[in-house]
Structure formats: structure tokens, C-alpha cells
Amino acid sequence: MLNHSRVTTSFLVLFPQNHSVPNNSSLYKKPFVESFEETPLLVAVLTYMGYGILTIFGYLRDFLRQWNIEKCHVAREREEQKDFVPLYQDFENFYTRNLYMRIRDNWNRPICSVPGAKMDLVERVSHDYNWTFEHTGKVVKDVINMGSYNYLGFAENIGACADAAVKATHKYGAGVSSTRCEMGNLDIHEELEQLVARFLGVESSMAFGMGFATNSMNIPALTGKGCLILSDELNHASLVLGARLSGSTIRVFKHNNMQSLEKLLRDAIVHGQPRTHRPWKKILIVVEGIYSMEGSVVRLPEVIALKKRYKAYLYLDEAHSIGALGPNGRGVVDYFGLDPKDVDIMMGTFTKSFGAAGGYIGGKKELIDYLRTHSHSALYATSMSPPVAQQIITSMKIIMGEDGTKLGADRLRQLSENTTYFRRKLRDMGFIIYGNDDSPVVPMMLYMPAKIGAFGREMLKRNIGTVVVGFPATPIIESRARFCISAAHTREMLDTVNACVFIQYVNTDYFKSRTQKSLRLVCKPVEHLLH
């Protein structure tokens, strides 16, 4: 979405409106800038109208389906089952039937190559408005990949990581077929955990085969009844599920809002548990390093200051920030220059910056020893595949410079440069983008529901693969396209993407008259790509 009257909300090191943590400027060693522009009123009204029209037509189509005037593709119960407790709620799937299904072709596209900086897609078509798809037998070659979390470019089938993974496969095989506590604890797993602990700067660590389960299965082992979890409102679904499974009381604070967090902490200490008013057994603050839909970075120095003041525990999910932030690629703790010991539970995944799979938890040795015997993910899940473990070990050593080269440092620097360049170009063209200036997750606002499908399709026509997101994954008036920057992207690739985004808007009647001339003035570096 283009912005003609830019009103940017920026958070610098000085927060005059935030009095909950005194001397905030002393907590930050460099400027901390994030932008979240309010949705323009006209755009908000038009977006609500768009969803309203779609809803009206959805009810009309449901009426036609009920009377068999329109063919019904959705699952329905048989007539003889109507008197039983319903297994399928029609209304719950209203959005899926009538809105999501119309633009479903933008998701779940089959990839038939390494999802690196460029990828190949299997071409598919639908003859029934995306209810079913047919493969044409053709392949769309060299699509620029702006959707994968391949931040450091380790998702590749050549190079040191791939060679090491092949050797590990020959030595150990592809699978373990057992849990860690039985016959699935290999020496390569212990090597990985020792390396992760050294990389993070903590006493010990534990690796898991699935990133989602690292959160959802370990939080219940850490908290339970009589405990309080304070969760950021934009936390990932794995954190939300883990908190719910724990049986703890959950209270949500506004995103990255320290006043909101401190108020909940004060109330928790003053009032204690409901009814009994006994003190909480423990208070756990749960935050993420980089929020994957907003591109924002947690205000970790302030969170740690609050955590220390109120004697709470801190659970930090670094799924998107580990490898992508900090001068040494060690995540948001490294980014702010903080002590890892100030974070009680450091969680992260290997699925993004390391080009592998699985997750980890790092912290004190007592914590990790406890999880080895109490975590469902440790006790019941199959061990991590050996070639995957080797991929992580090799890529982590490259990042740390232990491979004897500067490849890791070069990739970290390239990712930072690409992120700064891409964000600056979009902002110069007048587009509304969210998040922190250093975040490789770049959400660009689309707002209106019709643009969600149109943007994804038009970008693919120009050989660019993007992720488009709408309600309910985002607020209803904040649909967006999300770009993920990689160290593997070249400047030419980023210029091509910028040019195609430019074309998307200047070719519409509304923006032709108002912005084409002004946009061309700020887009001279990519103007040669428009033809």
C-alpha cells in the first residue's frame, strides 16, 4: 500500500511516553527504530466494505448450495446423521468456503527444487475456483524466492553443509527409529548440543526434532497449575498452544508494550492467585526475538529489566532472530549486547537460518537436566535425523568462523546489507512497511482483501514467489505481503522485486494519475527493470 502522507511512529532509544522503566536510554547501546503506521481511515473503510461485500455474497452462495442450485464442494454430514451431535460446523468454516478458497492458489504451491534464492515451481491450474488443482506437467523455472526463512542462505544442495550431510547419511543412515532416552541418542546429537551451548553462551542445551514441538511440549514441563504466564499478544501459535497445555493461568500484554507488561506484573504480585490470593508459584514472561508477521524486534533490555525487578522468569523464542540478528549471528541477545545468563530459557529453531529442522532450548545445566526427564518432546519423540544434525553443526561452525573461513561473517554482513537496502527502497517508493529497520522480515501492507490474491498472482507472473497474509492471521484491516530477505539474494534480485512491486501499483488507474511521476523519481535505480 502506498502512503502519500507518511506519519511514522518510531521508537528510539529514548521513550518519553514510557515511565515504567526509568533511564531507558541506558538500556540501549544503539538506536532502536520500528515503524507501525496507522491504517488510513479511507483505506480502513474500503477494506471493511470489501469484507462486507464478500460476506454478503458468501451467504448468498451458501443459500444457493443449500438448495442445490450451486454445486457444493464442502464436506457435509449425511441426512441420517443430522440428529446426532454435529461433527462438522458449517458456520465455523464460512470464511474458508467463501473467502479463503477464492485465493487458495496463492498458498501450498509445490516446489520441485532447492528453496534457495531462486526455486522451481510445479505449474498447476484449477477449473473449479481453487477447490481442486491439476498439474500441467510444466515447471516454472527460476522463481525469485522471497518467502522462505532462508536468512543466511544455507538451504542449498552444494557446498560444505550438503557434503557433510551426505557423509553423515552414509555413516548413520537417514533415521534413528528411537527416542533419545532409549536407543536414539547418538554421538552426533551430543556434539550438536555442546556446540549450541557454546554458540549461545549458556551452560547447557538440548536439541529437539521439531521446532513447533520445542515450544508446545516444553512449556508444559516448565509451568503448571498455580503458575502465571505473561504472553505477548503476537506470540506464535506454538507458544500459545504450549501455554494452554500447561494448565497455567495466562494473561496477555500488548505487543512490545512495557507499560502493559509491568502493570500485569504488579497486579500479579499484589493480588496473587484468584480467590485464594496466594503468591504465584512462578511467573513466566514469554516473548519472541523477531515477530514473524510484524517484523518487529522484542525490546529485550526493558523486558530483562522488568524481569529482574519483579523476580520473574523469561522465556525467549529466537526462532527468527537466531542467526539473523547480532554482529555474531547469535540472535537478539547478541543484537543488544546483553548477557545470555539474563535469559532463563533460550529457545530457537534450526529451520530458518541453519537450513535444517528442529529446535533447541538453552540455559542452566539444572534446567536442561530437568527437561531431559520431564519433556514430552524428549521422552516420546523420535530423535533428530543424523544428516539434519550434521547440517546444523556444519552451518553453525561456519557462522562461528570455526571452519577456518570468513564465509559466515560474509553471510551475516550480506544479510544485514540486503535488509537495509530492500527496506529503504520500499520506503523510498512510498510503501507502508512494518517492523524494525534491522529485521529481515519485511511486511508490506496491502489492506484490501482483493489485493491479497491479486498481488500474489501478479508477482508469480513475473517469476517472484511471495507470501501474502490476511485475516485471521492478521487483523482484518491489515492484510499484507511478507518478504523474507536472505544473504543469498543478489542486489539484482532485490532490484527486480522492487521493480515488480512498483509495476503492480503504477499500472492501476488510481495510482497512474497520482503517483507514477513521483514514483519514477525515487525509483531510478530500478527503472531499467521496468521495461
C-alpha positions as CSV (number, residue, x, y, z in Angstrom):
1,M,0.0,0.0,0.0
2,L,1.3,3.4,-1.0
3,N,1.4,6.2,1.6
4,H,1.0,9.7,0.4
5,S,1.0,11.4,3.8
6,R,3.6,9.5,5.8
7,V,3.1,9.5,9.6
8,T,5.7,7.2,11.0
9,T,5.6,6.0,14.6
10,S,9.2,5.5,15.5
11,F,10.6,4.1,18.8
12,L,14.0,5.5,19.5
13,V,16.3,4.8,22.5
14,L,14.5,7.5,24.4
15,F,10.9,6.7,25.3
16,P,9.4,9.8,26.8
17,Q,6.0,8.2,26.9
18,N,7.3,5.2,28.8
19,H,7.9,5.8,32.5
20,S,7.7,2.2,33.7
21,V,11.4,1.5,33.3
22,P,13.5,4.5,34.3
23,N,16.6,5.5,32.5
24,N,15.6,3.6,29.3
25,S,18.3,5.3,27.3
26,S,20.9,3.5,29.4
27,L,19.5,0.1,28.4
28,Y,20.2,0.6,24.7
29,K,23.6,0.8,23.1
30,K,22.3,2.0,19.7
31,P,19.1,3.5,18.2
32,F,16.1,1.2,18.3
33,V,13.7,2.2,15.5
34,E,10.5,0.5,14.5
35,S,7.6,1.7,12.2
36,F,4.0,0.8,12.5
37,E,1.8,3.3,10.6
38,E,-1.8,3.5,11.4
39,T,-4.2,2.3,8.7
40,P,-5.5,5.4,6.7
41,L,-9.2,6.0,7.5
42,L,-10.3,5.8,3.9
43,V,-8.4,2.5,3.4
44,A,-9.9,1.1,6.6
45,V,-13.5,1.9,5.5
46,L,-12.9,0.5,2.0
47,T,-11.4,-2.7,3.5
48,Y,-14.3,-3.2,5.8
49,M,-16.7,-2.6,2.8
50,G,-14.7,-5.2,0.8
51,Y,-15.0,-7.9,3.5
52,G,-18.7,-6.9,4.0
53,I,-19.4,-7.5,0.3
54,L,-17.6,-10.8,0.3
55,T,-19.6,-11.9,3.4
56,I,-22.9,-11.0,1.8
57,F,-22.0,-12.9,-1.4
58,G,-20.8,-15.8,0.8
59,Y,-24.2,-16.1,2.5
60,L,-25.8,-15.9,-1.0
61,R,-23.6,-18.7,-2.3
62,D,-24.4,-20.8,0.9
63,F,-28.1,-20.3,0.2
64,L,-27.7,-21.5,-3.4
65,R,-25.7,-24.5,-2.3
66,Q,-28.3,-25.4,0.3
67,W,-30.9,-25.6,-2.5
68,N,-28.5,-27.4,-4.8
69,I,-28.6,-24.5,-7.3
70,E,-24.8,-24.3,-7.0
71,K,-22.6,-27.4,-6.7
72,C,-21.4,-27.9,-3.1
73,H,-17.8,-28.9,-2.7
74,V,-17.6,-28.7,1.1
75,A,-17.8,-31.7,3.4
76,R,-21.3,-32.1,4.9
77,E,-22.9,-34.7,7.1
78,R,-25.4,-37.2,5.7
79,E,-29.1,-36.7,6.4
80,E,-29.3,-39.7,8.7
81,Q,-26.6,-38.1,10.9
82,K,-28.4,-34.8,11.4
83,D,-30.0,-35.8,14.7
84,F,-26.6,-36.6,16.3
85,V,-24.1,-34.1,17.8
86,P,-22.7,-32.3,14.8
87,L,-19.2,-33.3,13.8
88,Y,-18.9,-30.5,11.3
89,Q,-19.9,-26.9,11.9
90,D,-20.8,-25.1,8.7
91,F,-20.6,-21.6,10.1
92,E,-17.1,-22.2,11.5
93,N,-15.9,-22.8,8.0
94,F,-17.7,-19.9,6.4
95,Y,-14.5,-17.9,5.9
96,T,-12.7,-20.9,4.4
97,R,-15.5,-21.8,2.0
98,N,-16.3,-18.3,0.7
99,L,-13.2,-16.2,1.1
100,Y,-10.0,-18.3,1.5
101,M,-11.0,-20.7,-1.2
102,R,-11.2,-18.0,-3.8
103,I,-7.5,-17.1,-3.3
104,R,-6.2,-20.6,-2.2
105,D,-4.0,-20.7,-5.3
106,N,-1.5,-18.4,-3.5
107,W,-0.6,-21.0,-0.9
108,N,0.7,-24.6,-0.8
109,R,2.4,-24.2,-4.2
110,P,4.5,-27.4,-4.9
111,I,8.3,-26.7,-5.2
112,C,10.5,-29.0,-7.1
113,S,14.0,-27.7,-6.4
114,V,16.1,-26.4,-3.5
115,P,14.2,-23.5,-2.0
116,G,17.2,-21.2,-2.2
117,A,17.4,-17.6,-3.5
118,K,15.7,-19.0,-6.6
119,M,13.4,-22.0,-6.9
120,D,11.4,-24.0,-9.4
121,L,7.6,-24.4,-9.0
122,V,5.3,-27.1,-10.4
123,E,2.7,-25.3,-12.5
124,R,-0.9,-26.0,-11.6
125,V,-4.4,-24.9,-12.7
126,S,-7.9,-25.0,-11.2
127,H,-11.1,-25.3,-13.2
128,D,-13.4,-25.1,-10.1
129,Y,-12.3,-21.9,-8.4
130,N,-9.5,-23.5,-6.4
131,W,-11.4,-26.3,-4.9
132,T,-9.1,-28.8,-6.8
133,F,-5.9,-28.4,-8.7
134,E,-4.4,-30.1,-11.7
135,H,-0.7,-30.2,-12.5
136,T,0.0,-29.2,-16.1
137,G,3.3,-31.1,-16.3
138,K,5.2,-27.8,-16.7
139,V,7.7,-26.3,-14.3
140,V,8.1,-22.6,-13.7
141,K,11.8,-22.1,-13.6
142,D,14.0,-19.6,-11.6
143,V,11.3,-18.0,-9.4
144,I,12.9,-15.5,-7.0
145,N,12.2,-16.8,-3.6
146,M,11.0,-14.0,-1.3
147,G,9.0,-16.3,1.1
148,S,11.4,-18.8,2.7
149,Y,13.1,-18.2,6.0
150,N,16.5,-18.9,4.4
151,Y,18.1,-15.9,6.1
152,L,21.8,-17.0,5.7
153,G,21.3,-19.0,2.5
154,F,22.2,-22.4,4.0
155,A,19.2,-24.0,2.2
156,E,21.4,-25.4,-0.6
157,N,22.3,-28.7,-2.2
158,I,26.0,-27.9,-2.8
159,G,28.8,-26.7,-0.5
160,A,30.2,-27.7,2.8
161,C,26.9,-28.3,4.6
162,A,25.5,-30.5,1.8
163,D,28.7,-32.6,1.6
164,A,28.8,-33.1,5.4
165,A,25.1,-34.1,5.4
166,V,25.8,-36.7,2.7
167,K,28.7,-38.2,4.7
168,A,26.5,-38.3,7.9
169,T,23.9,-40.2,5.9
170,H,26.4,-42.8,4.8
171,K,27.7,-43.2,8.3
172,Y,24.4,-43.1,10.4
173,G,21.6,-43.5,7.9
174,A,18.6,-41.2,7.4
175,G,16.7,-42.1,10.5
176,V,17.2,-43.2,14.1
177,S,13.9,-45.0,14.8
178,S,14.0,-44.4,18.5
179,T,13.8,-41.7,21.2
180,R,16.8,-40.1,22.8
181,C,16.1,-41.8,26.2
182,E,16.1,-45.3,24.6
183,M,18.3,-46.2,21.6
184,G,18.3,-42.9,19.7
185,N,21.0,-40.9,21.5
186,L,23.9,-40.7,19.0
187,D,27.2,-39.0,19.5
188,I,26.3,-36.5,16.8
189,H,23.4,-35.4,18.9
190,E,25.6,-34.7,21.9
191,E,28.1,-32.9,19.7
192,L,25.3,-30.7,18.4
193,E,24.1,-29.8,21.9
194,Q,27.6,-28.9,23.1
195,L,28.1,-26.7,20.1
196,V,24.7,-25.0,20.6
197,A,25.5,-24.3,24.2
198,R,28.9,-22.7,23.2
199,F,27.2,-20.7,20.4
200,L,24.6,-19.3,22.7
201,G,27.0,-18.7,25.7
202,V,25.0,-20.9,28.1
203,E,25.8,-23.8,30.3
204,S,23.9,-26.5,28.5
205,S,21.4,-27.1,25.7
206,M,19.1,-29.7,24.3
207,A,18.0,-30.3,20.7
208,F,14.6,-31.4,19.5
209,G,13.5,-32.8,16.2
210,M,10.6,-30.3,15.6
211,G,10.6,-26.6,16.2
212,F,6.9,-26.3,16.9
213,A,7.1,-29.1,19.5
214,T,10.1,-27.4,21.2
215,N,7.6,-24.8,22.4
216,S,4.4,-26.7,22.7
217,M,5.8,-29.7,24.6
218,N,8.4,-27.9,26.8
219,I,6.4,-25.1,28.2
220,P,4.0,-27.6,29.9
221,A,7.1,-29.1,31.6
222,L,8.2,-25.8,32.9
223,T,4.9,-24.4,34.3
224,G,1.6,-25.8,35.6
225,K,-1.3,-25.1,37.9
226,G,-0.6,-22.2,40.2
227,C,1.8,-20.6,37.7
228,L,1.3,-17.4,35.7
229,I,2.3,-16.9,32.1
230,L,2.5,-13.4,30.7
231,S,2.4,-13.7,26.9
232,D,2.9,-11.1,24.2
233,E,-0.3,-10.8,22.2
234,L,1.5,-11.6,18.9
235,N,3.3,-14.7,20.1
236,H,3.5,-17.7,17.8
237,A,0.8,-20.4,17.8
238,S,3.4,-22.9,19.3
239,L,3.9,-20.7,22.3
240,V,0.1,-20.2,22.7
241,L,-0.5,-23.9,22.5
242,G,2.3,-24.7,25.0
243,A,0.9,-22.2,27.4
244,R,-2.6,-23.6,27.2
245,L,-1.4,-27.2,27.6
246,S,0.5,-26.2,30.7
247,G,-2.7,-25.5,32.7
248,S,-1.2,-22.2,33.9
249,T,-3.1,-19.0,34.1
250,I,-2.4,-17.0,31.0
251,R,-2.5,-13.2,30.8
252,V,-1.7,-11.3,27.6
253,F,0.1,-8.0,27.3
254,K,0.0,-5.6,24.4
255,H,2.7,-6.2,21.8
256,N,6.1,-4.9,22.9
257,N,4.4,-2.6,25.4
258,M,6.4,-2.3,28.6
259,Q,3.7,-0.4,30.4
260,S,1.2,-3.2,29.8
261,L,3.7,-5.9,30.9
262,E,4.7,-4.0,34.0
263,K,1.0,-3.5,35.0
264,L,0.4,-7.2,34.7
265,L,3.5,-8.0,36.8
266,R,2.4,-5.5,39.5
267,D,-1.1,-6.9,39.6
268,A,0.2,-10.5,39.8
269,I,2.4,-9.7,42.8
270,V,-0.1,-7.5,44.6
271,H,-3.2,-9.7,44.1
272,G,-1.7,-13.2,43.7
273,Q,-3.8,-16.1,42.5
274,P,-7.5,-15.6,42.0
275,R,-9.8,-16.4,45.0
276,T,-7.0,-17.6,47.4
277,H,-4.6,-14.6,46.7
278,R,-1.7,-16.9,47.4
279,P,1.5,-15.9,45.7
280,W,2.1,-17.4,42.2
281,K,4.4,-20.4,42.2
282,K,6.3,-18.8,39.3
283,I,5.7,-16.0,36.8
284,L,7.0,-16.7,33.3
285,I,7.3,-13.9,30.7
286,V,7.1,-15.3,27.1
287,V,8.3,-13.2,24.2
288,E,9.9,-13.7,20.7
289,G,13.1,-12.3,19.3
290,I,11.6,-11.3,15.9
291,Y,7.8,-11.4,15.4
292,S,7.3,-13.1,12.1
293,M,4.2,-11.2,11.0
294,E,5.2,-7.8,12.1
295,G,8.9,-7.8,11.5
296,S,9.4,-6.2,15.0
297,V,12.2,-6.9,17.5
298,V,11.5,-7.5,21.1
299,R,12.5,-4.7,23.5
300,L,14.7,-7.2,25.3
301,P,16.7,-4.8,27.5
302,E,13.5,-3.5,29.0
303,V,12.0,-6.9,29.4
304,I,15.0,-8.1,31.2
305,A,15.0,-5.0,33.5
306,L,11.3,-5.8,34.4
307,K,12.0,-9.5,34.8
308,K,14.8,-8.7,37.3
309,R,12.8,-6.1,39.2
310,Y,9.8,-8.4,39.7
311,K,11.7,-11.7,40.1
312,A,10.0,-13.3,37.2
313,Y,11.4,-15.9,34.7
314,L,12.0,-15.1,31.0
315,Y,11.3,-17.5,28.1
316,L,12.8,-16.1,24.8
317,D,11.8,-17.7,21.5
318,E,14.5,-16.9,19.0
319,A,13.1,-18.9,16.0
320,H,13.5,-16.0,13.6
321,S,16.3,-14.0,15.3
322,I,18.9,-16.7,15.8
323,G,21.4,-16.4,13.0
324,A,19.6,-13.3,11.6
325,L,20.4,-10.7,14.2
326,G,23.5,-9.6,16.0
327,P,27.1,-9.0,14.9
328,N,27.9,-12.7,15.5
329,G,24.6,-14.1,14.4
330,R,23.7,-15.1,17.9
331,G,20.3,-13.6,18.0
332,V,18.5,-10.8,19.7
333,V,20.7,-11.2,22.9
334,D,23.8,-10.6,20.7
335,Y,22.0,-7.8,18.9
336,F,21.5,-5.8,22.1
337,G,24.9,-6.8,23.6
338,L,23.3,-8.5,26.6
339,D,24.4,-11.3,28.8
340,P,22.8,-14.6,27.9
341,K,22.6,-15.6,31.5
342,D,19.9,-12.9,32.0
343,V,17.5,-15.0,29.9
344,D,16.3,-18.1,31.8
345,I,15.1,-20.2,28.9
346,M,16.6,-19.5,25.4
347,M,14.6,-21.3,22.7
348,G,15.2,-21.3,19.0
349,T,14.8,-23.3,15.8
350,F,17.2,-24.7,13.3
351,T,14.6,-24.5,10.5
352,K,15.5,-21.0,9.3
353,S,19.0,-19.6,9.5
354,F,20.6,-23.0,9.6
355,G,18.6,-24.5,6.7
356,A,17.7,-27.6,8.7
357,A,14.9,-28.8,11.0
358,G,14.2,-29.0,14.7
359,G,14.7,-26.7,17.7
360,Y,16.7,-26.2,20.9
361,I,16.4,-24.9,24.4
362,G,19.5,-23.5,26.2
363,G,20.0,-22.4,29.7
364,K,21.5,-23.6,33.0
365,K,22.5,-27.2,33.4
366,E,19.9,-27.8,36.0
367,L,17.2,-26.7,33.6
368,I,18.3,-28.9,30.8
369,D,18.7,-31.9,33.0
370,Y,15.2,-31.4,34.2
371,L,13.8,-31.2,30.7
372,R,15.6,-34.4,29.7
373,T,13.4,-36.3,32.1
374,H,10.2,-34.3,32.0
375,S,9.7,-33.0,28.5
376,H,7.3,-35.0,26.3
377,S,9.3,-34.0,23.3
378,A,12.4,-35.6,24.8
379,L,10.7,-38.7,26.1
380,Y,8.3,-39.6,23.3
381,A,9.6,-38.0,20.1
382,T,11.9,-39.7,17.7
383,S,15.5,-38.4,17.7
384,M,16.7,-35.9,15.1
385,S,17.8,-37.3,11.8
386,P,21.6,-37.5,11.7
387,P,22.1,-35.7,8.4
388,V,19.9,-32.9,9.7
389,A,22.1,-32.7,12.9
390,Q,25.2,-32.6,10.7
391,Q,23.7,-29.8,8.6
392,I,23.2,-27.8,11.8
393,I,26.7,-28.5,13.1
394,T,28.4,-27.5,9.9
395,S,26.3,-24.3,9.3
396,M,26.8,-23.3,12.9
397,K,30.5,-23.7,12.7
398,I,30.6,-21.6,9.6
399,I,28.7,-18.8,11.3
400,M,31.1,-19.0,14.3
401,G,34.1,-19.0,11.9
402,E,35.3,-22.4,13.1
403,D,35.6,-23.7,9.6
404,G,38.6,-21.6,9.0
405,T,36.9,-19.2,6.5
406,K,35.1,-15.9,6.6
407,L,32.1,-17.3,4.9
408,G,29.9,-17.0,8.0
409,A,30.9,-13.3,8.6
410,D,30.3,-12.5,4.9
411,R,26.8,-14.0,5.0
412,L,25.9,-12.1,8.2
413,R,27.1,-8.9,6.6
414,Q,25.3,-9.6,3.3
415,L,22.0,-10.3,5.1
416,S,22.3,-7.0,7.0
417,E,23.1,-5.1,3.9
418,N,20.3,-6.7,1.9
419,T,17.8,-6.0,4.7
420,T,18.8,-2.3,4.9
421,Y,18.7,-1.9,1.1
422,F,15.4,-3.6,0.5
423,R,13.6,-1.8,3.3
424,R,15.0,1.6,2.2
425,K,13.9,1.1,-1.4
426,L,10.4,0.1,-0.5
427,R,10.1,3.1,1.9
428,D,11.6,5.5,-0.7
429,M,8.9,4.4,-3.1
430,G,6.2,5.3,-0.6
431,F,5.0,1.9,0.5
432,I,3.9,1.3,4.1
433,I,6.2,-1.3,5.7
434,Y,6.2,-2.6,9.2
435,G,8.8,-3.6,11.7
436,N,12.4,-2.9,12.8
437,D,14.9,-1.5,10.4
438,D,17.2,-4.5,11.0
439,S,14.6,-7.2,10.7
440,P,14.9,-9.4,7.6
441,V,11.1,-10.0,7.8
442,V,9.6,-7.2,5.8
443,P,5.8,-6.9,5.9
444,M,4.4,-4.6,3.2
445,M,0.8,-3.5,3.8
446,L,-1.9,-4.4,1.2
447,Y,-5.0,-3.8,3.4
448,M,-7.9,-4.7,1.0
449,P,-8.9,-8.3,0.6
450,A,-8.9,-8.2,-3.2
451,K,-5.3,-7.3,-3.2
452,I,-4.2,-10.4,-1.3
453,G,-4.9,-12.8,-4.2
454,A,-4.1,-10.2,-6.9
455,F,-0.6,-9.4,-5.5
456,G,0.5,-13.0,-5.1
457,R,-0.7,-13.9,-8.6
458,E,0.8,-10.9,-10.4
459,M,4.1,-11.4,-8.6
460,L,4.3,-15.0,-9.7
461,K,3.5,-14.0,-13.3
462,R,6.8,-12.0,-13.0
463,N,8.6,-15.0,-11.6
464,I,8.6,-13.8,-8.0
465,G,7.4,-16.0,-5.2
466,T,5.9,-14.1,-2.2
467,V,3.8,-14.8,0.9
468,V,0.6,-12.9,1.2
469,V,-1.3,-12.9,4.5
470,G,-4.8,-11.8,5.6
471,F,-7.4,-12.3,8.2
472,P,-7.5,-14.3,10.6
473,A,-3.7,-14.5,10.6
474,T,-3.6,-10.6,10.7
475,P,-6.1,-8.0,11.9
476,I,-8.9,-7.7,9.4
477,I,-7.8,-4.3,8.0
478,E,-4.0,-5.2,8.0
479,S,-3.6,-7.7,5.1
480,R,0.0,-7.7,3.9
481,A,2.7,-9.2,1.7
482,R,5.6,-10.6,3.7
483,F,9.1,-10.6,2.2
484,C,11.9,-12.6,3.8
485,I,15.3,-11.4,2.9
486,S,18.2,-13.8,2.5
487,A,22.0,-13.4,2.3
488,A,21.7,-15.5,-0.9
489,H,19.8,-12.7,-2.6
490,T,21.8,-10.6,-5.0
491,R,21.3,-6.8,-5.5
492,E,19.9,-7.6,-8.9
493,M,17.3,-9.9,-7.5
494,L,16.2,-7.3,-4.9
495,D,16.0,-4.6,-7.6
496,T,13.8,-6.9,-9.7
497,V,11.4,-7.5,-6.8
498,N,11.3,-3.7,-6.1
499,A,10.6,-3.0,-9.8
500,C,7.8,-5.6,-9.9
501,V,6.2,-4.2,-6.8
502,F,6.4,-0.7,-8.4
503,I,4.7,-2.0,-11.6
504,Q,1.9,-3.6,-9.5
505,Y,0.8,-0.1,-8.3
506,V,1.7,2.3,-11.1
507,N,-0.3,0.2,-13.6
508,T,-3.6,0.7,-11.7
509,D,-5.8,3.5,-12.7
510,Y,-5.9,5.1,-9.3
511,F,-2.1,5.3,-8.9
512,K,-1.3,6.2,-12.5
513,S,-2.6,9.7,-12.2
514,R,-1.4,10.4,-8.7
515,T,1.9,8.7,-8.2
516,Q,3.6,7.4,-11.4
517,K,5.6,10.6,-11.9
518,S,6.7,10.9,-8.3
519,L,7.5,7.2,-8.0
520,R,9.7,7.2,-11.1
521,L,11.8,10.0,-9.5
522,V,12.6,7.8,-6.5
523,C,12.9,4.5,-8.5
524,K,15.6,5.5,-10.9
525,P,17.9,2.7,-9.7
526,V,15.3,0.1,-10.8
527,E,13.8,2.0,-13.8
528,H,15.8,-0.1,-16.3
529,L,14.0,-3.2,-15.0
530,L,10.5,-1.8,-15.8
531,H,10.8,-2.4,-19.5
